[in-house]
Protein backbone atom coordinates (compact mmCIF):
# COMPACT_ATOMS: atom_id res chain seq x y z
CA UNK A 1 0.00 0.00 0.00
CA UNK A 2 1.32 3.42 -0.96
CA UNK A 3 1.39 6.09 1.70
CA UNK A 4 -0.07 9.42 0.61
CA UNK A 5 1.84 11.85 2.76
CA UNK A 6 2.89 15.38 1.84
CA UNK A 7 1.36 15.02 -1.61
CA UNK A 8 2.23 17.70 -4.10
CA UNK A 9 -0.89 17.26 -6.26
CA UNK A 10 -3.27 14.85 -7.99
CA UNK A 11 -3.12 14.37 -11.76
CA UNK A 12 -5.86 12.82 -13.87
CA UNK A 13 -5.16 10.93 -17.08
CA UNK A 14 -7.25 9.47 -19.89
CA UNK A 15 -4.63 7.06 -21.20
CA UNK A 16 -0.96 6.19 -20.71
CA UNK A 17 -0.21 8.38 -23.73
CA UNK A 18 -1.14 11.58 -21.85
CA UNK A 19 1.74 14.06 -21.62
CA UNK A 20 2.02 16.14 -18.44
CA UNK A 21 5.31 17.80 -19.40
CA UNK A 22 4.86 19.73 -22.62
CA UNK A 23 7.76 21.89 -23.80
CA UNK A 24 7.57 25.57 -24.78
CA UNK A 25 7.59 24.48 -28.44
CA UNK A 26 6.02 21.03 -28.43
CA UNK A 27 5.89 20.80 -32.23
CA UNK A 28 9.51 21.77 -32.80
CA UNK A 29 10.94 20.33 -36.01
CA UNK A 30 14.65 19.72 -36.52
CA UNK A 31 16.23 21.53 -39.46
CA UNK A 32 17.11 19.41 -42.49
CA UNK A 33 20.77 20.20 -41.87
CA UNK A 34 20.79 18.70 -38.35
CA UNK A 35 23.85 16.55 -37.62
CA UNK A 36 23.29 13.57 -35.31
CA UNK A 37 27.05 13.28 -34.78
CA UNK A 38 29.36 16.29 -34.92
CA UNK A 39 32.98 15.33 -35.57
CA UNK A 40 34.64 18.75 -35.76
CA UNK A 41 37.10 19.61 -32.98
CA UNK A 42 35.14 22.59 -31.63
CA UNK A 43 31.97 20.53 -31.24
CA UNK A 44 33.90 17.77 -29.47
CA UNK A 45 35.47 20.26 -27.05
CA UNK A 46 32.10 21.89 -26.33
CA UNK A 47 30.50 18.50 -25.89
CA UNK A 48 33.10 17.42 -23.33
CA UNK A 49 32.77 20.70 -21.43
CA UNK A 50 28.95 20.76 -21.43
CA UNK A 51 28.62 17.07 -20.55
CA UNK A 52 31.19 17.26 -17.75
CA UNK A 53 29.55 20.35 -16.25
CA UNK A 54 26.10 18.76 -16.53
CA UNK A 55 27.23 15.60 -14.70
CA UNK A 56 28.67 17.64 -11.82
CA UNK A 57 25.61 19.86 -11.49
CA UNK A 58 23.27 16.95 -12.13
CA UNK A 59 24.99 14.90 -9.46
CA UNK A 60 24.40 17.66 -6.92
CA UNK A 61 20.75 17.98 -8.02
CA UNK A 62 20.06 14.25 -7.80
CA UNK A 63 21.79 13.90 -4.44
CA UNK A 64 20.43 17.01 -2.71
CA UNK A 65 17.00 17.40 -4.33
CA UNK A 66 15.97 13.88 -5.36
CA UNK A 67 17.92 12.13 -2.56
CA UNK A 68 19.10 9.55 -5.08
CA UNK A 69 20.54 6.16 -4.13
CA UNK A 70 21.71 3.53 -6.63
CA UNK A 71 21.53 -0.22 -6.05
CA UNK A 72 23.10 -2.85 -8.30
CA UNK A 73 26.08 -1.04 -9.80
CA UNK A 74 28.09 -4.25 -9.45
CA UNK A 75 25.93 -5.71 -12.25
CA UNK A 76 27.71 -3.38 -14.67
CA UNK A 77 31.07 -4.89 -13.80
CA UNK A 78 32.71 -6.45 -16.82
CA UNK A 79 30.55 -4.58 -19.36
CA UNK A 80 32.61 -2.51 -21.80
CA UNK A 81 29.95 0.10 -22.34
CA UNK A 82 28.30 -1.30 -25.45
CA UNK A 83 24.90 -1.86 -23.81
CA UNK A 84 21.45 -0.29 -23.76
CA UNK A 85 19.76 1.11 -20.65
CA UNK A 86 15.96 1.09 -20.39
CA UNK A 87 14.33 3.11 -17.61
CA UNK A 88 10.96 4.33 -16.39
CA UNK A 89 10.38 8.01 -17.18
CA UNK A 90 9.54 9.79 -13.90
CA UNK A 91 11.69 12.95 -13.65
CA UNK A 92 11.54 15.84 -16.16
CA UNK A 93 15.01 17.07 -15.16
CA UNK A 94 16.54 14.17 -13.26
CA UNK A 95 16.13 11.66 -16.10
CA UNK A 96 18.81 13.57 -17.98
CA UNK A 97 21.35 12.82 -15.27
CA UNK A 98 20.26 9.61 -13.49
CA UNK A 99 21.62 7.08 -16.04
CA UNK A 100 24.79 9.14 -16.52
CA UNK A 101 25.47 8.99 -12.77
CA UNK A 102 24.70 5.26 -12.67
CA UNK A 103 27.37 4.35 -15.24
CA UNK A 104 30.16 6.81 -14.46
CA UNK A 105 32.86 7.10 -15.78
CA UNK A 106 31.22 5.91 -19.02
CA UNK A 107 29.50 8.54 -21.15
CA UNK A 108 25.90 7.96 -22.20
CA UNK A 109 23.89 8.99 -25.25
CA UNK A 110 20.11 9.28 -24.91
CA UNK A 111 17.30 8.82 -27.42
CA UNK A 112 14.95 11.82 -27.01
CA UNK A 113 11.85 13.40 -28.51
CA UNK A 114 12.42 16.39 -30.78
CA UNK A 115 9.96 18.33 -28.56
CA UNK A 116 12.84 18.68 -26.09
CA UNK A 117 14.68 20.82 -28.62
CA UNK A 118 11.96 23.44 -28.24
CA UNK A 119 12.86 24.11 -24.60
CA UNK A 120 14.61 27.49 -24.27
CA UNK A 121 18.38 27.15 -23.69
CA UNK A 122 18.18 23.41 -22.90
CA UNK A 123 17.26 22.68 -26.51
CA UNK A 124 20.41 24.43 -27.72
CA UNK A 125 22.77 22.32 -25.61
CA UNK A 126 21.06 18.94 -26.09
CA UNK A 127 23.38 17.91 -28.96
CA UNK A 128 26.38 18.47 -26.66
CA UNK A 129 24.75 16.47 -23.86
CA UNK A 130 24.50 13.42 -26.12
CA UNK A 131 20.88 13.63 -27.28
CA UNK A 132 19.86 11.44 -30.21
CA UNK A 133 16.53 12.81 -31.52
CA UNK A 134 13.73 10.65 -32.86
CA UNK A 135 12.49 11.98 -36.21
CA UNK A 136 9.59 10.46 -38.13
CA UNK A 137 11.03 10.91 -41.61
CA UNK A 138 12.85 8.12 -43.42
CA UNK A 139 16.00 10.25 -43.47
CA UNK A 140 15.70 10.90 -39.74
CA UNK A 141 15.21 7.23 -38.91
CA UNK A 142 18.21 6.29 -41.01
CA UNK A 143 20.42 8.92 -39.35
CA UNK A 144 19.28 7.93 -35.85
CA UNK A 145 20.05 4.26 -36.55
CA UNK A 146 23.52 5.18 -37.84
CA UNK A 147 24.21 7.39 -34.79
CA UNK A 148 23.11 4.70 -32.31
CA UNK A 149 25.26 2.08 -34.01
CA UNK A 150 28.31 4.35 -34.11
CA UNK A 151 28.03 5.39 -30.46
CA UNK A 152 27.45 1.90 -29.08
CA UNK A 153 30.30 0.46 -31.16
CA UNK A 154 32.55 3.00 -29.43
CA UNK A 155 31.45 1.58 -26.06
CA UNK A 156 28.99 4.32 -25.09
CA UNK A 157 25.77 3.13 -23.37
CA UNK A 158 22.55 4.17 -25.12
CA UNK A 159 19.64 5.24 -22.90
CA UNK A 160 16.02 4.73 -23.93
CA UNK A 161 12.88 5.66 -21.99
CA UNK A 162 10.30 3.37 -23.64
CA UNK A 163 7.31 4.90 -21.79
CA UNK A 164 7.97 8.02 -23.94
CA UNK A 165 6.17 10.57 -21.72
CA UNK A 166 7.37 11.84 -18.34
CA UNK A 167 5.00 11.13 -15.44
CA UNK A 168 6.72 12.81 -12.51
CA UNK A 169 7.04 10.62 -9.40
CA UNK A 170 4.83 7.90 -10.91
CA UNK A 171 5.32 4.69 -8.95
CA UNK A 172 4.14 2.04 -11.41
CA UNK A 173 5.44 0.90 -14.80
CA UNK A 174 3.38 1.94 -17.81
CA UNK A 175 3.04 -0.46 -20.75
CA UNK A 176 5.64 0.10 -23.46
CA UNK A 177 6.00 -1.42 -26.94
CA UNK A 178 8.20 -4.32 -27.91
CA UNK A 179 9.55 -2.23 -30.80
CA UNK A 180 11.49 -0.13 -28.27
CA UNK A 181 13.92 -3.05 -28.08
CA UNK A 182 14.63 -3.36 -31.78
CA UNK A 183 18.06 -1.71 -31.42
CA UNK A 184 19.70 -4.18 -29.01
CA UNK A 185 17.93 -7.04 -30.81
CA UNK A 186 19.39 -6.05 -34.19
CA UNK A 187 22.84 -5.19 -32.85
CA UNK A 188 23.05 -8.16 -30.46
CA UNK A 189 23.89 -5.97 -27.47
CA UNK A 190 23.03 -6.55 -23.79
CA UNK A 191 20.37 -4.59 -21.95
CA UNK A 192 20.32 -3.08 -18.44
CA UNK A 193 16.99 -2.33 -16.73
CA UNK A 194 17.01 0.86 -14.66
CA UNK A 195 13.99 1.16 -12.35
CA UNK A 196 13.40 4.34 -10.35
CA UNK A 197 11.37 3.87 -7.16
CA UNK A 198 10.28 6.23 -4.37
CA UNK A 199 10.35 5.62 -0.64
CA UNK A 200 9.18 7.76 2.25
CA UNK A 201 11.96 9.84 3.79
CA UNK A 202 12.35 10.16 7.54
CA UNK A 203 13.96 13.56 7.07
CA UNK A 204 12.76 15.21 3.86
CA UNK A 205 9.34 16.14 2.54
CA UNK A 206 10.17 14.68 -0.87
CA UNK A 207 10.62 10.92 -1.18
CA UNK A 208 13.99 9.22 -1.40
CA UNK A 209 14.70 8.02 -4.93
CA UNK A 210 16.08 4.48 -5.11
CA UNK A 211 17.39 3.37 -8.52
CA UNK A 212 17.72 -0.37 -9.20
CA UNK A 213 19.98 -1.70 -11.94
CA UNK A 214 19.22 -5.21 -13.24
CA UNK A 215 20.77 -7.36 -15.92
CA UNK A 216 22.61 -7.57 -18.15
CA UNK A 217 20.06 -9.33 -20.33
CA UNK A 218 21.18 -11.07 -23.51
CA UNK A 219 18.87 -12.29 -26.24
CA UNK A 220 19.87 -15.65 -27.72
CA UNK A 221 16.87 -16.27 -29.98
CA UNK A 222 17.50 -16.70 -33.71
CA UNK A 223 15.27 -14.01 -35.24
CA UNK A 224 15.33 -10.28 -34.52
CA UNK A 225 11.60 -10.40 -33.77
CA UNK A 226 12.08 -13.11 -31.16
CA UNK A 227 15.04 -11.29 -29.59
CA UNK A 228 13.02 -8.06 -29.45
CA UNK A 229 10.16 -9.74 -27.60
CA UNK A 230 12.48 -11.61 -25.26
CA UNK A 231 14.31 -8.46 -24.16
CA UNK A 232 11.06 -6.51 -23.78
CA UNK A 233 9.43 -9.17 -21.62
CA UNK A 234 12.40 -9.61 -19.30
CA UNK A 235 12.92 -5.89 -18.79
CA UNK A 236 9.22 -5.18 -18.30
CA UNK A 237 8.86 -8.01 -15.78
CA UNK A 238 11.84 -6.96 -13.67
CA UNK A 239 10.77 -3.30 -13.72
CA UNK A 240 7.26 -4.25 -12.57
CA UNK A 241 8.81 -6.28 -9.77
CA UNK A 242 11.18 -3.48 -8.68
CA UNK A 243 8.43 -0.84 -8.80
CA UNK A 244 6.74 -2.58 -5.87
CA UNK A 245 9.55 -1.22 -3.66
CA UNK A 246 7.92 2.22 -3.84
CA UNK A 247 5.96 2.97 -0.68
CA UNK A 248 4.96 6.61 -1.05
CA UNK A 249 2.81 8.47 -3.59
CA UNK A 250 4.17 12.01 -3.79
CA UNK A 251 2.11 12.87 -6.89
CA UNK A 252 -1.13 10.96 -7.15
CA UNK A 253 -2.27 9.71 -10.56
CA UNK A 254 -5.89 8.76 -11.12
CA UNK A 255 -7.69 7.68 -14.28
CA UNK A 256 -10.50 9.98 -15.36
CA UNK A 257 -14.00 8.55 -15.02
CA UNK A 258 -15.90 8.18 -18.28
CA UNK A 259 -18.60 10.79 -18.54
CA UNK A 260 -21.67 9.87 -20.61
Secondary structure, DSSP 8 states (H G I E B T S, - for coil): --B--S--EEEEESSTT--S---TTTT----TT--SS--SHHHHHHHHHHHHHHHHHHHHHHHHTS-EEEE-GGGGTT--S-EEEEE----TTHHHHHHHHHSTTS--EEEEEGGGGGSTTHHHHHHHHTEEEE-SSHHHHHHHHHHHHHHHHTT--EEE-TT-S--TT--S-----GGGGHHHHHHT-EEEEEEEEEE--SS-SS-EEEEEEEEEE----SSHHHHHHHHHHHHHHHHHHHHTT--B-SEEEEE-----
